[in-house]
Amino acid sequence: MLSFIKRICQQLENITQLLEKSVHQDEVCSSTKACHDAEADPPQMLVLLDINQVIDLLKISEATYYRWVKQGELIPRRKGKRHYYYMSDLDRQLKEGRRRGRI
């Protein structure tokens, strides 16, 4: 029982240290230009798109979508088993599609 309590105390100390690091990083981040630029993104850039929206936007088939994910051309943000993307995640594919005349 005593060792269990010691492990809990150690975990709490680890959590406290991680929180302190996170607060410090937030303070550093708030003073840098990169973080201000990220906060200044237009709201539409922060909307999560699902697979069907991405397929429609890129004008590709479902098979192409999964092939691109497997090849690493698209890197989804996962929530459980579902794939989501921000518009900023799709910029390279949109530019490539425009270059090739697909979009």
N, CA, C and O atoms as a GROMACS GRO file, in nm:
protein
  412
    1MET      N    1   0.083  -0.119   0.000
    1MET     CA    2   0.000   0.000   0.000
    1MET      C    3   0.087   0.126   0.000
    1MET      O    4   0.057   0.224  -0.068
    2LEU      N    5   0.195   0.122   0.076
    2LEU     CA    6   0.283   0.238   0.085
    2LEU      C    7   0.352   0.265  -0.048
    2LEU      O    8   0.368   0.380  -0.088
    3SER      N    9   0.391   0.158  -0.119
    3SER     CA   10   0.456   0.177  -0.249
    3SER      C   11   0.357   0.235  -0.350
    3SER      O   12   0.395   0.312  -0.438
    4PHE      N   13   0.232   0.196  -0.338
    4PHE     CA   14   0.128   0.250  -0.427
    4PHE      C   15   0.113   0.401  -0.406
    4PHE      O   16   0.102   0.476  -0.503
    5ILE      N   17   0.114   0.445  -0.283
    5ILE     CA   18   0.102   0.587  -0.252
    5ILE      C   19   0.225   0.662  -0.301
    5ILE      O   20   0.214   0.775  -0.350
    6LYS      N   21   0.343   0.601  -0.288
    6LYS     CA   22   0.465   0.664  -0.339
    6LYS      C   23   0.459   0.681  -0.490
    6LYS      O   24   0.500   0.784  -0.543
    7ARG      N   25   0.406   0.579  -0.560
    7ARG     CA   26   0.393   0.590  -0.706
    7ARG      C   27   0.297   0.702  -0.744
    7ARG      O   28   0.320   0.775  -0.840
    8ILE      N   29   0.189   0.714  -0.670
    8ILE     CA   30   0.093   0.822  -0.697
    8ILE      C   31   0.159   0.958  -0.675
    8ILE      O   32   0.142   1.049  -0.756
    9CYS      N   33   0.234   0.972  -0.567
    9CYS     CA   34   0.305   1.098  -0.540
    9CYS      C   35   0.404   1.130  -0.651
    9CYS      O   36   0.415   1.245  -0.693
   10GLN      N   37   0.476   1.028  -0.698
   10GLN     CA   38   0.572   1.049  -0.807
   10GLN      C   39   0.500   1.094  -0.934
   10GLN      O   40   0.547   1.183  -1.004
   11GLN      N   41   0.386   1.032  -0.964
   11GLN     CA   42   0.310   1.070  -1.082
   11GLN      C   43   0.260   1.214  -1.070
   11GLN      O   44   0.262   1.289  -1.168
   12LEU      N   45   0.216   1.253  -0.952
   12LEU     CA   46   0.171   1.390  -0.931
   12LEU      C   47   0.285   1.489  -0.950
   12LEU      O   48   0.266   1.597  -1.006
   13GLU      N   49   0.403   1.454  -0.904
   13GLU     CA   50   0.520   1.540  -0.925
   13GLU      C   51   0.552   1.552  -1.074
   13GLU      O   52   0.584   1.661  -1.122
   14ASN      N   53   0.544   1.442  -1.146
   14ASN     CA   54   0.567   1.445  -1.291
   14ASN      C   55   0.466   1.534  -1.362
   14ASN      O   56   0.501   1.612  -1.450
   15ILE      N   57   0.340   1.522  -1.322
   15ILE     CA   58   0.235   1.605  -1.382
   15ILE      C   59   0.261   1.752  -1.353
   15ILE      O   60   0.246   1.836  -1.441
   16THR      N   61   0.300   1.782  -1.230
   16THR     CA   62   0.330   1.921  -1.193
   16THR      C   63   0.444   1.976  -1.278
   16THR      O   64   0.437   2.089  -1.325
   17GLN      N   65   0.549   1.897  -1.296
   17GLN     CA   66   0.662   1.942  -1.378
   17GLN      C   67   0.620   1.965  -1.523
   17GLN      O   68   0.662   2.064  -1.584
   18LEU      N   69   0.539   1.877  -1.577
   18LEU     CA   70   0.491   1.894  -1.714
   18LEU      C   71   0.406   2.020  -1.728
   18LEU      O   72   0.418   2.093  -1.827
   19LEU      N   73   0.322   2.045  -1.631
   19LEU     CA   74   0.239   2.166  -1.634
   19LEU      C   75   0.324   2.292  -1.626
   19LEU      O   76   0.297   2.390  -1.695
   20GLU      N   77   0.427   2.289  -1.543
   20GLU     CA   78   0.516   2.404  -1.534
   20GLU      C   79   0.589   2.428  -1.665
   20GLU      O   80   0.604   2.543  -1.708
   21LYS      N   81   0.634   2.320  -1.731
   21LYS     CA   82   0.699   2.334  -1.862
   21LYS      C   83   0.602   2.391  -1.964
   21LYS      O   84   0.638   2.476  -2.045
   22SER      N   85   0.479   2.344  -1.959
   22SER     CA   86   0.377   2.390  -2.054
   22SER      C   87   0.349   2.538  -2.035
   22SER      O   88   0.338   2.612  -2.133
   23VAL      N   89   0.336   2.582  -1.912
   23VAL     CA   90   0.313   2.724  -1.884
   23VAL      C   91   0.430   2.806  -1.933
   23VAL      O   92   0.411   2.913  -1.992
   24HIS      N   93   0.551   2.757  -1.910
   24HIS     CA   94   0.670   2.829  -1.956
   24HIS      C   95   0.672   2.838  -2.108
   24HIS      O   96   0.703   2.943  -2.163
   25GLN      N   97   0.638   2.730  -2.177
   25GLN     CA   98   0.635   2.731  -2.323
   25GLN      C   99   0.529   2.827  -2.374
   25GLN      O  100   0.550   2.895  -2.474
   26ASP      N  101   0.414   2.832  -2.307
   26ASP     CA  102   0.309   2.926  -2.347
   26ASP      C  103   0.356   3.070  -2.333
   26ASP      O  104   0.325   3.155  -2.417
   27GLU      N  105   0.431   3.098  -2.226
   27GLU     CA  106   0.483   3.233  -2.206
   27GLU      C  107   0.583   3.268  -2.315
   27GLU      O  108   0.581   3.379  -2.368
   28VAL      N  109   0.671   3.174  -2.350
   28VAL     CA  110   0.768   3.196  -2.456
   28VAL      C  111   0.697   3.211  -2.589
   28VAL      O  112   0.732   3.297  -2.670
   29CYS      N  113   0.599   3.128  -2.611
   29CYS     CA  114   0.525   3.128  -2.737
   29CYS      C  115   0.450   3.259  -2.755
   29CYS      O  116   0.442   3.311  -2.866
   30SER      N  117   0.394   3.313  -2.648
   30SER     CA  118   0.317   3.437  -2.661
   30SER      C  119   0.406   3.555  -2.696
   30SER      O  120   0.356   3.658  -2.743
   31SER      N  121   0.536   3.543  -2.675
   31SER     CA  122   0.625   3.653  -2.708
   31SER      C  123   0.688   3.638  -2.846
   31SER      O  124   0.762   3.727  -2.890
   32THR      N  125   0.660   3.528  -2.916
   32THR     CA  126   0.719   3.508  -3.048
   32THR      C  127   0.620   3.540  -3.158
   32THR      O  128   0.499   3.532  -3.138
   33LYS      N  129   0.672   3.575  -3.274
   33LYS     CA  130   0.589   3.612  -3.388
   33LYS      C  131   0.510   3.493  -3.441
   33LYS      O  132   0.395   3.510  -3.482
   34ALA      N  133   0.569   3.374  -3.442
   34ALA     CA  134   0.504   3.256  -3.500
   34ALA      C  135   0.372   3.225  -3.431
   34ALA      O  136   0.274   3.190  -3.496
   35CYS      N  137   0.370   3.238  -3.300
   35CYS     CA  138   0.247   3.210  -3.228
   35CYS      C  139   0.142   3.315  -3.257
   35CYS      O  140   0.023   3.282  -3.267
   36HIS      N  141   0.182   3.441  -3.271
   36HIS     CA  142   0.086   3.545  -3.304
   36HIS      C  143   0.028   3.523  -3.442
   36HIS      O  144  -0.090   3.547  -3.464
   37ASP      N  145   0.111   3.476  -3.536
   37ASP     CA  146   0.062   3.449  -3.671
   37ASP      C  147  -0.040   3.336  -3.668
   37ASP      O  148  -0.140   3.342  -3.740
   38ALA      N  149  -0.016   3.234  -3.588
   38ALA     CA  150  -0.110   3.122  -3.580
   38ALA      C  151  -0.243   3.166  -3.522
   38ALA      O  152  -0.348   3.119  -3.564
   39GLU      N  153  -0.238   3.258  -3.426
   39GLU     CA  154  -0.361   3.308  -3.367
   39GLU      C  155  -0.436   3.399  -3.464
   39GLU      O  156  -0.557   3.415  -3.452
   40ALA      N  157  -0.365   3.458  -3.559
   40ALA     CA  158  -0.426   3.551  -3.652
   40ALA      C  159  -0.487   3.480  -3.773
   40ALA      O  160  -0.544   3.546  -3.860
   41ASP      N  161  -0.477   3.347  -3.780
   41ASP     CA  162  -0.537   3.274  -3.891
   41ASP      C  163  -0.686   3.302  -3.898
   41ASP      O  164  -0.752   3.313  -3.795
   42PRO      N  165  -0.739   3.314  -4.019
   42PRO     CA  166  -0.882   3.334  -4.031
   42PRO      C  167  -0.958   3.213  -3.977
   42PRO      O  168  -0.906   3.101  -3.980
   43PRO      N  169  -1.080   3.234  -3.928
   43PRO     CA  170  -1.155   3.124  -3.867
   43PRO      C  171  -1.176   3.004  -3.960
   43PRO      O  172  -1.178   2.891  -3.912
   44GLN      N  173  -1.190   3.026  -4.092
   44GLN     CA  174  -1.213   2.913  -4.181
   44GLN      C  175  -1.093   2.819  -4.184
   44GLN      O  176  -1.108   2.701  -4.217
   45MET      N  177  -0.974   2.868  -4.151
   45MET     CA  178  -0.855   2.784  -4.150
   45MET      C  179  -0.857   2.689  -4.029
   45MET      O  180  -0.784   2.590  -4.028
   46LEU      N  181  -0.937   2.718  -3.929
   46LEU     CA  182  -0.939   2.639  -3.807
   46LEU      C  183  -1.053   2.538  -3.805
   46LEU      O  184  -1.070   2.466  -3.706
   47VAL      N  185  -1.133   2.531  -3.913
   47VAL     CA  186  -1.244   2.437  -3.920
   47VAL      C  187  -1.190   2.300  -3.962
   47VAL      O  188  -1.112   2.290  -4.057
   48LEU      N  189  -1.232   2.197  -3.892
   48LEU     CA  190  -1.189   2.061  -3.927
   48LEU      C  191  -1.275   2.008  -4.042
   48LEU      O  192  -1.398   2.018  -4.038
   49LEU      N  193  -1.209   1.952  -4.142
   49LEU     CA  194  -1.278   1.892  -4.256
   49LEU      C  195  -1.270   1.741  -4.243
   49LEU      O  196  -1.167   1.686  -4.205
   50ASP      N  197  -1.382   1.673  -4.275
   50ASP     CA  198  -1.378   1.527  -4.270
   50ASP      C  199  -1.337   1.471  -4.406
   50ASP      O  200  -1.310   1.547  -4.499
   51ILE      N  201  -1.334   1.339  -4.417
   51ILE     CA  202  -1.286   1.274  -4.540
   51ILE      C  203  -1.368   1.316  -4.661
   51ILE      O  204  -1.311   1.349  -4.765
   52ASN      N  205  -1.499   1.314  -4.649
   52ASN     CA  206  -1.584   1.346  -4.764
   52ASN      C  207  -1.562   1.489  -4.811
   52ASN      O  208  -1.561   1.515  -4.931
   53GLN      N  209  -1.546   1.582  -4.719
   53GLN     CA  210  -1.520   1.721  -4.757
   53GLN      C  211  -1.385   1.734  -4.827
   53GLN      O  212  -1.372   1.810  -4.922
   54VAL      N  213  -1.286   1.660  -4.780
   54VAL     CA  214  -1.153   1.664  -4.842
   54VAL      C  215  -1.158   1.606  -4.983
   54VAL      O  216  -1.100   1.662  -5.076
   55ILE      N  217  -1.229   1.495  -4.999
   55ILE     CA  218  -1.243   1.433  -5.131
   55ILE      C  219  -1.310   1.529  -5.228
   55ILE      O  220  -1.267   1.542  -5.342
   56ASP      N  221  -1.417   1.596  -5.183
   56ASP     CA  222  -1.486   1.693  -5.268
   56ASP      C  223  -1.397   1.812  -5.300
   56ASP      O  224  -1.393   1.858  -5.414
   57LEU      N  225  -1.326   1.861  -5.202
   57LEU     CA  226  -1.240   1.978  -5.220
   57LEU      C  227  -1.126   1.950  -5.318
   57LEU      O  228  -1.095   2.032  -5.404
   58LEU      N  229  -1.063   1.834  -5.303
   58LEU     CA  230  -0.949   1.798  -5.388
   58LEU      C  231  -0.992   1.735  -5.521
   58LEU      O  232  -0.911   1.714  -5.610
   59LYS      N  233  -1.122   1.705  -5.531
   59LYS     CA  234  -1.178   1.640  -5.652
   59LYS      C  235  -1.103   1.511  -5.684
   59LYS      O  236  -1.052   1.491  -5.795
   60ILE      N  237  -1.098   1.424  -5.584
   60ILE     CA  238  -1.032   1.294  -5.600
   60ILE      C  239  -1.130   1.184  -5.559
   60ILE      O  240  -1.232   1.212  -5.496
   61SER      N  241  -1.098   1.061  -5.594
   61SER     CA  242  -1.181   0.948  -5.554
   61SER      C  243  -1.143   0.904  -5.413
   61SER      O  244  -1.039   0.943  -5.359
   62GLU      N  245  -1.229   0.821  -5.356
   62GLU     CA  246  -1.200   0.769  -5.223
   62GLU      C  247  -1.075   0.680  -5.224
   62GLU      O  248  -0.996   0.681  -5.130
   63ALA      N  249  -1.058   0.604  -5.333
   63ALA     CA  250  -0.939   0.519  -5.345
   63ALA      C  251  -0.812   0.603  -5.350
   63ALA      O  252  -0.711   0.569  -5.288
   64THR      N  253  -0.817   0.714  -5.424
   64THR     CA  254  -0.702   0.804  -5.432
   64THR      C  255  -0.672   0.863  -5.295
   64THR      O  256  -0.556   0.873  -5.255
   65TYR      N  257  -0.777   0.901  -5.223
   65TYR     CA  258  -0.758   0.957  -5.089
   65TYR      C  259  -0.680   0.859  -5.001
   65TYR      O  260  -0.580   0.896  -4.940
   66TYR      N  261  -0.727   0.734  -4.995
   66TYR     CA  262  -0.661   0.636  -4.909
   66TYR      C  263  -0.520   0.602  -4.958
   66TYR      O  264  -0.432   0.575  -4.876
   67ARG      N  265  -0.499   0.604  -5.088
   67ARG     CA  266  -0.364   0.581  -5.142
   67ARG      C  267  -0.271   0.694  -5.097
   67ARG      O  268  -0.157   0.668  -5.057
   68TRP      N  269  -0.318   0.818  -5.105
   68TRP     CA  270  -0.236   0.932  -5.063
   68TRP      C  271  -0.205   0.926  -4.915
   68TRP      O  272  -0.094   0.960  -4.874
   69VAL      N  273  -0.302   0.884  -4.834
   69VAL     CA  274  -0.277   0.870  -4.690
   69VAL      C  275  -0.171   0.762  -4.667
   69VAL      O  276  -0.080   0.781  -4.586
   70LYS      N  277  -0.184   0.651  -4.737
   70LYS     CA  278  -0.088   0.541  -4.720
   70LYS      C  279   0.052   0.582  -4.765
   70LYS      O  280   0.151   0.542  -4.704
   71GLN      N  281   0.061   0.664  -4.872
   71GLN     CA  282   0.190   0.708  -4.923
   71GLN      C  283   0.247   0.826  -4.844
   71GLN      O  284   0.362   0.863  -4.862
   72GLY      N  285   0.166   0.883  -4.755
   72GLY     CA  286   0.213   0.995  -4.674
   72GLY      C  287   0.196   1.130  -4.740
   72GLY      O  288   0.247   1.230  -4.688
   73GLU      N  289   0.126   1.136  -4.852
   73GLU     CA  290   0.101   1.265  -4.918
   73GLU      C  291  -0.001   1.347  -4.841
   73GLU      O  292   0.004   1.470  -4.841
   74LEU      N  293  -0.094   1.279  -4.776
   74LEU     CA  294  -0.189   1.343  -4.686
   74LEU      C  295  -0.167   1.283  -4.548
   74LEU      O  296  -0.161   1.161  -4.532
   75ILE      N  297  -0.155   1.369  -4.449
   75ILE     CA  298  -0.134   1.321  -4.312
   75ILE      C  299  -0.253   1.369  -4.228
   75ILE      O  300  -0.261   1.486  -4.192
   76PRO      N  301  -0.345   1.277  -4.198
   76PRO     CA  302  -0.466   1.317  -4.126
   76PRO      C  303  -0.440   1.342  -3.979
   76PRO      O  304  -0.347   1.289  -3.919
   77ARG      N  305  -0.526   1.424  -3.923
   77ARG     CA  306  -0.532   1.440  -3.778
   77ARG      C  307  -0.641   1.344  -3.734
   77ARG      O  308  -0.752   1.348  -3.786
   78ARG      N  309  -0.610   1.259  -3.641
   78ARG     CA  310  -0.705   1.154  -3.606
   78ARG      C  311  -0.776   1.186  -3.476
   78ARG      O  312  -0.717   1.232  -3.378
   79LYS      N  313  -0.907   1.162  -3.478
   79LYS     CA  314  -0.989   1.164  -3.358
   79LYS      C  315  -1.053   1.026  -3.352
   79LYS      O  316  -1.150   0.999  -3.423
   80GLY      N  317  -1.000   0.941  -3.270
   80GLY     CA  318  -1.045   0.802  -3.271
   80GLY      C  319  -1.000   0.738  -3.401
   80GLY      O  320  -0.882   0.739  -3.433
   81LYS      N  321  -1.095   0.682  -3.475
   81LYS     CA  322  -1.063   0.619  -3.603
   81LYS      C  323  -1.090   0.712  -3.721
   81LYS      O  324  -1.063   0.676  -3.835
   82ARG      N  325  -1.142   0.830  -3.695
   82ARG     CA  326  -1.179   0.922  -3.803
   82ARG      C  327  -1.063   1.013  -3.840
   82ARG      O  328  -0.980   1.048  -3.756
   83HIS      N  329  -1.059   1.052  -3.967
   83HIS     CA  330  -0.956   1.142  -4.018
   83HIS      C  331  -1.015   1.281  -4.034
   83HIS      O  332  -1.127   1.297  -4.082
   84TYR      N  333  -0.939   1.382  -3.993
   84TYR     CA  334  -0.979   1.521  -4.009
   84TYR      C  335  -0.860   1.602  -4.057
   84TYR      O  336  -0.745   1.564  -4.037
   85TYR      N  337  -0.890   1.716  -4.120
   85TYR     CA  338  -0.786   1.804  -4.173
   85TYR      C  339  -0.827   1.948  -4.150
   85TYR      O  340  -0.945   1.982  -4.150
   86TYR      N  341  -0.726   2.034  -4.132
   86TYR     CA  342  -0.745   2.178  -4.141
   86TYR      C  343  -0.714   2.218  -4.285
   86TYR      O  344  -0.642   2.147  -4.354
   87MET      N  345  -0.768   2.330  -4.329
   87MET     CA  346  -0.740   2.378  -4.465
   87MET      C  347  -0.590   2.394  -4.485
   87MET      O  348  -0.538   2.364  -4.593
   88SER      N  349  -0.520   2.440  -4.383
   88SER     CA  350  -0.375   2.459  -4.396
   88SER      C  351  -0.303   2.327  -4.422
   88SER      O  352  -0.196   2.326  -4.482
   89ASP      N  353  -0.361   2.214  -4.376
   89ASP     CA  354  -0.301   2.083  -4.401
   89ASP      C  355  -0.309   2.045  -4.549
   89ASP      O  356  -0.230   1.964  -4.597
   90LEU      N  357  -0.405   2.103  -4.620
   90LEU     CA  358  -0.431   2.063  -4.759
   90LEU      C  359  -0.370   2.158  -4.861
   90LEU      O  360  -0.385   2.136  -4.981
   91ASP      N  361  -0.301   2.262  -4.816
   91ASP     CA  362  -0.248   2.363  -4.909
   91ASP      C  363  -0.161   2.304  -5.018
   91ASP      O  364  -0.178   2.339  -5.135
   92ARG      N  365  -0.069   2.214  -4.984
   92ARG     CA  366   0.021   2.158  -5.084
   92ARG      C  367  -0.056   2.079  -5.189
   92ARG      O  368  -0.028   2.091  -5.309
   93GLN      N  369  -0.153   2.000  -5.146
   93GLN     CA  370  -0.232   1.921  -5.241
   93GLN      C  371  -0.318   2.011  -5.329
   93GLN      O  372  -0.336   1.983  -5.448
   94LEU      N  373  -0.371   2.119  -5.272
   94LEU     CA  374  -0.450   2.212  -5.352
   94LEU      C  375  -0.364   2.279  -5.458
   94LEU      O  376  -0.406   2.293  -5.573
   95LYS      N  377  -0.244   2.321  -5.421
   95LYS     CA  378  -0.153   2.384  -5.518
   95LYS      C  379  -0.113   2.287  -5.627
   95LYS      O  380  -0.108   2.324  -5.744
   96GLU      N  381  -0.084   2.163  -5.590
   96GLU     CA  382  -0.046   2.061  -5.688
   96GLU      C  383  -0.163   2.031  -5.782
   96GLU      O  384  -0.144   2.013  -5.902
   97GLY      N  385  -0.284   2.027  -5.728
   97GLY     CA  386  -0.401   2.002  -5.812
   97GLY      C  387  -0.425   2.115  -5.910
   97GLY      O  388  -0.461   2.091  -6.025
   98ARG      N  389  -0.405   2.238  -5.866
   98ARG     CA  390  -0.420   2.353  -5.956
   98ARG      C  391  -0.313   2.350  -6.065
   98ARG      O  392  -0.341   2.382  -6.180
   99ARG      N  393  -0.190   2.313  -6.027
   99ARG     CA  394  -0.081   2.306  -6.123
   99ARG      C  395  -0.112   2.203  -6.232
   99ARG      O  396  -0.083   2.225  -6.350
  100ARG      N  397  -0.170   2.092  -6.192
  100ARG     CA  398  -0.200   1.986  -6.288
  100ARG      C  399  -0.335   2.008  -6.358
  100ARG      O  400  -0.369   1.933  -6.449
  101GLY      N  401  -0.411   2.109  -6.315
  101GLY     CA  402  -0.537   2.139  -6.381
  101GLY      C  403  -0.656   2.058  -6.330
  101GLY      O  404  -0.761   2.056  -6.394
  102ARG      N  405  -0.640   1.991  -6.215
  102ARG     CA  406  -0.751   1.912  -6.161
  102ARG      C  407  -0.852   2.000  -6.090
  102ARG      O  408  -0.972   1.975  -6.095
  103ILE      N  409  -0.803   2.102  -6.023
  103ILE     CA  410  -0.890   2.183  -5.937
  103ILE      C  411  -0.907   2.320  -5.999
  103ILE      O  412  -0.977   2.405  -5.944
   0.00000   0.00000   0.00000
